[in-house]
């Protein structure tokens, strides 16, 4: 008997006893190894043939070297390649005795592979179940470190082995669970740091991801999202004392918070800093009598700091009201009422000028209104302007008046219609309709403009 066989058999037993999953009884594999350890039994046809017997023993001796070539595959739990190689050796065996040894080993490897696959899948499923319970009970990110180590170890064991399509679902479960736990740890870290928006967003991402295997149910995540208390209105907290005269102080306060924040909250602070910078520059430009620059800074700034829109809108209102005398170039007849928004104030001034038939003043105010606060966007999207474009309407009205004085009723009627389409203020609209009706009687040709 070739004594070199014994070390190979010992190696094979050790290699198959992988750390993960735990060693399972594999009687078929043990029997196959015993067959390799014993001298091969000759077939009846070769019993009296010394030459044949020698061939079998030489092939048996060679098989030990072939067996050692499977070492790396089995060390890595790569039964796919181990089986492929063993089958190839079985097909190339020249004697039935050695072919049977390989065939028996192939059968034993298949049995062991299936047992290990089942154990590996069972271990992953059990760990995934534990993950759900641990995640829901955890209050600190560090409480998930242990389970993450276990998951990374499973992933490493998977990566070290050959690809096995029978285990693809198990591999997917490992990846899903690992990704989920990492996301859950982010959520715990954000919640611990007070980043409520970030924590809620992390949970939202975990719920929206198309995980095939989800350790925590969607309903449990929704409950957690609703249980996270919203902070006191950030606008109230951070901008409660903000005025046009202390914007630098407020900005420094927000900048300090932004440096220590992350994720969505950091982005929100960054957007807020941009709004405050634009307002601060606009105030400086107004003080320096650079009116066009002050106007452009404000009308071109569309806030993306969604949690602070109301507070920023209030500061912009305050700025517009402060800037109105300089921007309009006219003496304002009445001051703004308490808590009156800039748009309401401007609309009221336009109405007063229209009522007084002070068309130059009305047009100037309407132009500033439309230019500074296009569609109400810079102050409050919920509060419409007087008409869509009162400045155009008033200009068309004054031109129509001149056409009437020049005895051009058709042109006047066309301009009146243009004023209505542009969105004339209510009081002016009534006068336009009155003039159009009068022109329809005075000039039949202008009546066509009414249709």
C-alpha positions in Angstrom: 0.0 0.0 0.0 1.3 3.4 -0.9 2.0 5.3 2.4 1.7 8.6 0.6 -2.0 8.1 0.6 -2.4 8.7 4.3 -1.4 12.4 4.4 -3.7 13.1 1.5 -6.6 11.4 3.3 -5.9 13.4 6.4 -5.8 16.5 4.3 -9.1 15.7 2.6 -10.8 15.2 6.0 -9.4 18.5 7.3 -10.3 20.4 4.2 -13.9 19.2 4.2 -14.3 20.2 7.9 -14.8 23.9 7.1 -15.4 26.3 9.9 -18.6 27.7 8.5 -21.0 25.9 8.3 -20.3 23.5 11.1 -19.0 20.0 10.1 -21.9 17.7 9.3 -21.8 13.8 9.4 -21.0 12.7 5.9 -20.9 8.9 6.0 -20.7 8.6 2.2 -17.6 10.8 2.1 -15.9 8.9 4.9 -16.5 5.6 3.1 -15.1 7.0 -0.1 -12.0 8.2 1.7 -11.6 4.7 3.3 -11.7 3.2 -0.2 -8.9 5.5 -1.2 -6.8 4.5 1.9 -7.2 0.7 1.2 -5.4 -1.1 -1.6 -7.8 -1.3 -4.6 -9.6 -4.6 -5.0 -8.9 -6.0 -8.4 -11.7 -7.1 -10.7 -12.1 -10.8 -11.3 -10.8 -10.5 -14.8 -7.5 -9.1 -13.5 -6.8 -11.3 -10.5 -4.4 -13.6 -12.3 -2.8 -10.8 -14.3 0.3 -9.4 -12.6 0.7 -6.8 -15.3 -2.8 -5.6 -14.9 -2.4 -5.5 -11.1 0.7 -3.4 -11.5 -1.2 -0.9 -13.8 -4.0 -0.5 -11.3 -1.5 0.2 -8.4 0.4 2.7 -10.5 -2.8 4.5 -11.5 -3.9 4.4 -7.9 -0.6 6.0 -6.9 -1.1 8.7 -9.6 -4.6 9.3 -8.3 -3.1 10.6 -5.0 -1.4 13.5 -6.9 -4.7 14.1 -8.7 -6.5 14.2 -5.4 -4.1 16.8 -4.1 -5.1 19.1 -7.0 -8.5 19.4 -5.4 -7.0 21.0 -2.3 -7.6 24.6 -3.1 -11.2 24.1 -4.2 -12.2 22.3 -1.1 -10.3 24.7 1.1 -12.5 27.5 -0.3 -15.6 25.4 0.0 -15.8 25.5 -3.8 -17.5 22.2 -4.4 -18.5 23.2 -7.9 -15.0 23.1 -9.2 -14.0 20.2 -6.9 -16.7 18.1 -8.4 -15.9 19.2 -12.0 -12.3 18.2 -11.5 -13.2 14.9 -9.8 -15.6 14.0 -12.6 -12.8 14.7 -15.2 -10.5 12.4 -13.3 -13.2 9.7 -13.2 -13.7 9.9 -17.0 -10.0 9.7 -17.7 -9.4 6.7 -15.4 -7.9 3.8 -17.3 -9.0 1.0 -15.0 -12.5 0.3 -13.6 -11.0 0.0 -10.1 -9.7 3.6 -10.0 -12.8 4.9 -11.9 -15.0 3.5 -9.2 -12.9 5.2 -6.5 -13.4 8.5 -8.3 -17.1 7.9 -8.9 -17.6 7.1 -5.2 -15.7 10.3 -4.3 -17.9 12.3 -6.7 -21.0 10.9 -5.1 -19.7 11.7 -1.6 -18.7 15.2 -2.6 -22.2 15.8 -4.0 -23.7 14.6 -0.7 -21.4 16.7 1.4 -21.9 19.8 -0.8 -25.7 19.6 -0.5 -25.4 19.2 3.3 -23.2 22.2 3.5 -25.4 24.3 1.3 -28.4 23.4 3.4 -26.5 24.3 6.6 -25.2 27.6 5.1 -28.7 28.6 4.0 -30.2 27.7 7.4 -27.5 29.8 9.1 -28.2 32.8 6.8 -32.0 32.6 7.4 -31.5 32.3 11.1 -29.2 35.3 11.2 -31.6 37.3 9.0 -34.4 36.6 11.5 -32.1 37.7 14.4 -31.3 40.9 12.5 -34.9 42.0 12.5 -35.2 41.6 16.3 -31.8 43.2 17.0 -32.5 46.2 14.7 -35.9 47.0 16.3 -34.4 46.7 19.8 -31.3 48.7 19.1 -31.1 52.3 20.3 -27.4 53.0 19.5 -25.4 52.4 16.3 -22.8 50.4 18.2 -25.4 47.7 19.1 -25.4 46.6 15.4 -21.6 46.1 15.1 -21.7 42.5 16.2 -24.3 41.4 13.8 -22.5 43.3 11.0 -19.4 41.4 11.7 -21.3 38.1 11.4 -22.8 39.3 8.1 -19.5 40.3 6.7 -18.0 36.9 7.6 -20.8 35.2 5.7 -20.3 37.5 2.7 -16.5 36.7 2.9 -17.2 32.9 3.0 -19.5 33.4 0.0 -16.9 35.4 -1.9 -14.1 32.9 -1.2 -16.1 30.0 -2.7 -17.0 29.4 -6.3 -20.2 30.7 -7.8 -23.1 28.4 -7.0 -26.4 29.1 -8.6 -28.2 26.8 -6.2 -27.2 29.3 -3.4 -28.1 32.4 -5.4 -31.1 33.2 -3.2 -29.0 32.8 -0.1 -26.3 35.1 -1.5 -29.0 37.7 -2.3 -30.3 37.4 1.2 -26.8 38.1 2.7 -26.4 41.2 0.5 -29.9 42.5 1.2 -29.5 42.0 5.0 -26.1 43.6 5.0 -27.3 46.6 3.1 -30.3 46.9 5.4 -28.3 46.8 8.6 -25.9 49.4 7.3 -28.9 51.7 6.5 -30.4 51.0 9.9 -27.2 51.9 11.6 -27.2 55.2 9.7 -30.7 55.8 10.9 -29.7 55.1 14.6 -26.7 57.4 14.2 -28.9 60.2 12.8 -31.5 59.8 15.5 -28.9 59.8 18.2 -27.4 63.0 16.9 -30.8 64.7 16.7 -30.9 64.7 12.9 -34.6 63.9 12.9 -35.0 64.7 9.2 -32.0 62.5 8.3 -33.3 59.7 10.5 -36.8 59.8 8.9 -35.2 59.9 5.4 -33.1 56.9 6.1 -36.1 54.9 7.2 -37.9 56.1 4.1 -35.1 54.9 1.9 -35.1 51.5 3.7 -38.8 51.2 3.0 -38.6 52.3 -0.7 -35.6 50.0 -1.6 -36.7 46.9 -3.4 -35.2 44.4 -1.0 -36.2 40.9 -1.9 -35.6 40.0 1.8 -36.5 42.6 4.4 -35.4 41.8 8.0 -37.9 44.4 9.4 -41.4 44.6 8.0 -42.6 47.6 6.1 -45.4 48.2 8.6 -42.8 48.3 11.5 -40.7 50.9 9.6 -43.8 53.0 9.0 -44.6 53.0 12.7 -41.1 54.1 13.5 -41.3 56.9 10.9 -44.5 58.2 12.5 -43.1 57.9 16.0 -40.1 60.1 15.3 -41.1 63.5 16.8 -40.7 66.4 14.5 -38.6 69.1 16.0 -40.1 72.5 17.0 -40.5 74.5 13.8 -36.9 75.2 12.7 -38.0 78.6 11.3 -39.3 79.5 14.8 -36.2 78.2 16.6 -33.4 79.5 14.3 -34.9 82.6 12.7 -37.3 83.8 15.4 -35.2 86.8 16.2 -34.0 87.4 12.6 -34.3 90.9 11.2 -32.8 92.7 8.2 -30.4 94.4 10.6 -28.9 91.3 12.3 -28.6 88.9 9.3 -24.8 88.5 9.8 -25.3 87.3 13.3 -28.0 84.9 12.2 -25.9 83.6 9.3 -22.9 82.8 11.6 -25.3 80.9 13.9 -26.6 78.8 10.9 -23.0 78.3 9.6 -21.9 76.8 12.9 -24.8 74.3 12.8 -24.2 73.4 9.2 -20.6 72.4 10.0 -21.7 69.9 12.6 -24.6 68.5 10.6 -24.8 65.9 7.8 -27.1 64.6 5.2 -30.4 66.3 4.5 -30.1 68.6 7.5 -26.7 69.8 6.3 -28.2 70.5 2.8 -31.1 72.4 4.3 -28.7 74.6 6.3 -26.6 75.1 3.2 -29.6 76.3 1.2 -30.7 78.6 4.1 -27.2 80.2 4.2 -27.6 81.0 0.5 -30.9 82.8 1.2 -29.5 84.8 4.1 -26.4 85.8 2.0 -28.7 87.0 -0.8 -30.8 89.1 1.6 -27.7 90.5 3.4 -26.2 91.6 0.0 -29.5 93.1 -1.0 -29.6 95.2 2.2 -26.1 96.4 1.6 -26.8 97.3 -2.0 -29.9 99.2 -0.9 -27.9 101.2 1.6 -25.3 102.0 -1.1 -28.1 103.2 -3.4 -27.5 100.4 -5.9 -31.2 99.8 -6.4 -31.0 97.6 -9.6 -28.5 95.3 -7.9 -30.6 95.0 -4.8 -33.7 94.3 -6.8 -31.9 91.6 -8.9 -30.5 89.9 -5.9 -33.9 89.4 -4.4 -36.0 88.6 -7.5 -33.4 85.9 -8.6 -33.3 84.1 -5.3 -35.7 81.1 -5.2 -35.3 79.4 -1.8 -34.8 75.6 -1.6 -34.6 75.7 2.2 -38.1 74.1 2.4 -38.3 74.0 6.2 -37.6 77.8 6.4 -39.7 79.1 3.5 -42.1 81.0 5.7 -39.3 82.7 7.7 -37.4 83.6 4.5 -40.6 85.0 2.9 -41.1 87.2 6.0 -37.6 88.7 5.7 -38.1 89.3 2.0 -41.4 91.0 2.7 -39.6 93.2 5.2 -36.9 94.1 2.7 -39.4 94.9 -0.1 -41.4 97.2 2.1 -38.2 98.9 3.3 -37.0 99.3 -0.3 -40.2 100.5 -1.9 -39.7 104.3 -1.6 -36.3 104.0 -3.3 -37.4 101.5 -5.9 -40.6 103.3 -6.9 -39.3 106.8 -6.8 -42.6 108.0 -5.5 -43.8 109.2 -2.2 -45.9 106.5 -0.6 -49.3 107.8 0.5 -49.9 105.3 3.3 -47.6 103.1 5.4 -48.1 99.3 5.5 -50.6 98.0 8.0 -49.4 95.7 10.8 -48.5 92.3 9.5 -49.4 93.4 5.9 -47.4 91.5 3.4 -45.4 93.2 0.7 -47.7 92.0 -2.1 -50.8 93.1 -0.3 -49.2 96.5 0.4 -48.2 96.9 -3.2 -51.6 95.9 -4.5 -53.2 98.3 -2.2 -51.0 101.2 -3.4 -51.7 100.3 -7.0 -55.5 100.3 -6.3 -55.2 103.7 -4.5 -53.3 105.2 -7.5 -55.9 103.8 -9.9 -58.7 105.2 -7.8 -57.0 108.6 -7.9 -56.4 108.1 -11.7 -52.8 108.8 -11.0 -51.7 106.7 -14.0 -47.9 107.4 -13.9 -47.8 106.5 -10.2 -50.0 103.4 -10.7 -47.9 102.2 -13.6 -44.7 102.8 -11.7 -46.0 100.9 -8.6 -47.3 98.1 -10.8 -44.0 97.8 -12.7 -42.1 97.5 -9.5 -44.6 94.9 -8.2 -44.3 92.8 -11.3 -40.6 93.2 -11.6 -39.6 92.6 -8.0 -42.1 89.9 -7.2 -42.9 88.1 -10.5 -46.0 86.0 -10.0 -45.7 86.5 -6.2 -42.8 84.0 -6.2 -40.4 86.0 -4.1 -42.8 86.6 -1.2 -45.6 84.2 -1.0 -46.8 81.9 -3.8 -50.2 81.6 -2.0 -51.0 85.4 -2.4 -51.6 86.5 -6.0 -50.8 89.8 -7.5 -53.5 92.2 -8.8 -54.0 90.7 -12.2 -51.4 88.8 -14.1 -49.5 91.9 -15.3 -51.0 95.1 -14.0 -48.1 97.3 -15.3 -48.8 96.2 -18.9 -52.5 96.7 -18.3 -52.1 100.3 -17.0 -49.7 101.2 -19.8 -52.2 99.8 -22.4 -54.9 101.9 -20.6 -53.0 105.2 -20.8 -52.1 104.5 -24.5 -55.8 103.8 -25.2 -56.7 107.1 -23.6 -54.3 108.9 -25.9 -55.7 107.1 -28.9 -59.2 108.3 -28.0 -58.0 111.9 -27.7 -56.3 111.4 -31.1 -59.7 110.3 -32.5 -58.6 106.7 -33.2 -61.3 104.6 -31.7 -60.4 101.3 -33.3 -56.8 101.5 -32.0 -58.1 102.6 -28.6 -60.5 99.6 -28.4 -57.6 97.3 -29.3 -55.5 98.7 -26.5 -58.4 98.5 -24.0 -58.8 94.8 -24.9 -55.0 94.4 -24.4 -55.4 95.9 -20.9 -58.1 93.5 -20.0 -56.1 90.5 -21.2 -53.0 91.7 -19.3 -55.0 91.7 -16.0 -56.1 95.2 -15.1 -56.7 95.9 -11.4 -60.5 95.6 -10.5 -61.2 99.3 -10.4 -59.5 99.9 -13.7 -61.2 96.9 -15.3 -64.6 98.5 -14.6 -63.5 101.7 -16.4 -62.1 99.8 -19.4 -65.4 97.9 -19.9 -67.3 101.2 -19.6 -65.1 102.8 -22.3 -65.4 99.8 -24.6 -69.2 99.9 -24.4 -69.1 103.7 -25.1 -66.8 103.2 -28.1 -69.1 100.5 -29.5 -71.9 103.1 -29.6 -69.8 106.0 -30.8 -67.8 104.1 -33.4 -69.3 101.0 -35.2 -65.9 100.0 -36.4 -64.5 99.8 -32.9 -67.4 97.5 -32.0 -65.5 94.7 -33.8 -62.9 94.9 -31.1 -65.6 93.9 -28.6 -66.2 90.6 -30.4 
